[in-house]
Amino acid sequence: MNTEKLRSFVEQLINSGAIKTLAPHEKEEHVLAFINQNEGKLSITFSSPDFYPDMAWPDIKSELAKVLGEAITDLVREQLKTTIDTLRMEWKQKYSDFMISDELFRQQLIDFAGKLSSRYTSRMHYSNILTLIKNNVIFPFISAVYTNRRYISNGLSKFDKIGFAKPEEAVDFLYTAMFILPIYDIMMPINMVMPGYGGPANKTVSYPETESNDALRKNFLAKLKEIIMTGFPNISPYFLDIILKVYYFAEEAENTTYTSKMLKIVYNMALQWKKVKKDRGAESFEASWLNVARVNYKFYSYDLNTVDELYKITIEEDL
Amino acid sequence: MKTLGKIIDNTLLVIILLSIVQIITDDFAVIGSWSATYNWAKDWDLWMIIVGFAFDVIFTLEFISRAINALAHKRFVTYFFYERGWIDLLASAPLLGLLSGPAFYEYAFNGVIAIKGNRFVGNLKVIKAIRVSRILRLLRILKIFGKIENVMSKMSQHHVSSVSALVVTCSVAVFMFLTSIGFVDLGENPIIEARVSLTFTFVAIANVLMISLLYGRHFAQNISDPIYVMKRGMIEDDYNFTVKSKKPYKDEEIFQLAEAYNTLWLPMKVRIQSMRQKKRAAQAPGQPQDDYSDLLG
């Protein structure tokens, strides 16, 4: 099927004035909503002799969504490259087991994130992360953390084997690590022995589904490790450990590295972050998110002291 | 139809503002004896009679048409008591019947220009009391509330205008009462009368402004805004903002409610949303076996 016409239609939509300045994930959502809302008119147009008279509308629609996904993936990849190129990665020098140059690690990140972004959920996550980084949302928090010298600054600089002396270093680490995390939502086939059934069974699971099943989770984490190590063959084992511990659930969370705890909070905030004007009578997006997070800390396995201090910073610094 | 209604409302708003300007300049003209001092103002009193009469006719017609409309829709009581129909009435018909109407009549049929619209009736005591009813014109300041719609909060508009109405009406009523029983006697000096009237006008405007700006802000920040945030959070699926709490007011019911919303209701809503999302992900059709093969090779 020649998708040129679909592509040019999609390009026109994503570059239209109303959504031109939106983040890629918002563009994709808007265009998908537009297609769904105007299905009647679009089906008539695209089934006309000028377009695809031999195809049924559901097939055209699915092709349209695919072409849209590809166009947005290109946008995300472009932005990924630009943003990853700006990462300083000074923190990497502290990892004696990180046997790879900054340039090569950057390229690996671009390739890895580029591959993942062809998947809808990962693409959405990357777009969210890029928006957060573009707006430098985390820096004011970490800067205040290092000025106030309370729990989080100790956590980031002293709790773990390798700490961060400066806020810039910590922020750069968090931003870098986030580019490996959107693997989180993909569905993964896992070979496991089903209890009571003896033989091996193949089950496709997503990360949240593994919460109540130890065996599934271990299997899932092993697969994640395999995927990350394939994308980053010379990755520091300690760095990898920090990444994998982000996926720990409540009962394991206590024993995890502090950087993983912080990364989990920042990453989850990034996935929901929106640039919104403070509404009258309401707290800012960040303050609202952290206020809710500190009540729901057990549910999401967040570190209470961390979300609590971050929330207090939003009040003190009027963030 | 809605556009026409808006045009009429906006025109009336301009007329109300002009009528307040007229009230003020009318008094200034008396104090400064403009008609005697300035050549351009020699017909001032005549113009004031005509303009005052025109305003009173317009506002009376406005009240009558609104009353008829309300009666036709069987909502006269709502209009009169809850939508400030009583202000529309007090600020129009009595003035037309007691002041501007007779003054205009005197000029039109007898050629007499009655200064301040009531000189023609001389010094009868009852007429002095009627003259004091000019102060009812100040109620027009309150009519502005009905015309400017507060898009941010109808509740705030309603409560702030109620307080203003209470303060201004109470002041007007006390002044009229004290004058009618002779406690306040302005004598026959029009300049003193104008000074008192002007002072009263400025006090009324200052009261309304202060109530609208300061109390309105206070009301919005401490009552209507927290309610607005909670309402949106309860109605809209993707509105998950917490209410900004205020320590000094933490013992007040509204902030106690906001605290419960922030710490119980909203976190529970977010948890439910997460669980639904998880459920949707679990119910989504599984991906093909080689879904992640590109990441492994």
Interface residues (C-beta under 8 A of the other chain):
Chain A: F112 K115 L116 I183 D185 I186 M187 M188 P189 N202 T204 S206 P208 E209 K223 E226 I227 T230 G231 D279 R280 G281 A282 E283 F285 A287 S288 W289 N291 V292 V295 N296 F299 Y300
Chain B: M152 A220 Q221 S224 D225 P226 I227 Y228 V229 R232 N240 F241 T242 V243 K244 N262 T263 L264 L266 P267 V270 R271 S274 K278 A281 A282 A284 G286 Q287 Q289 D291 Y292 D294 L295 L296 G297
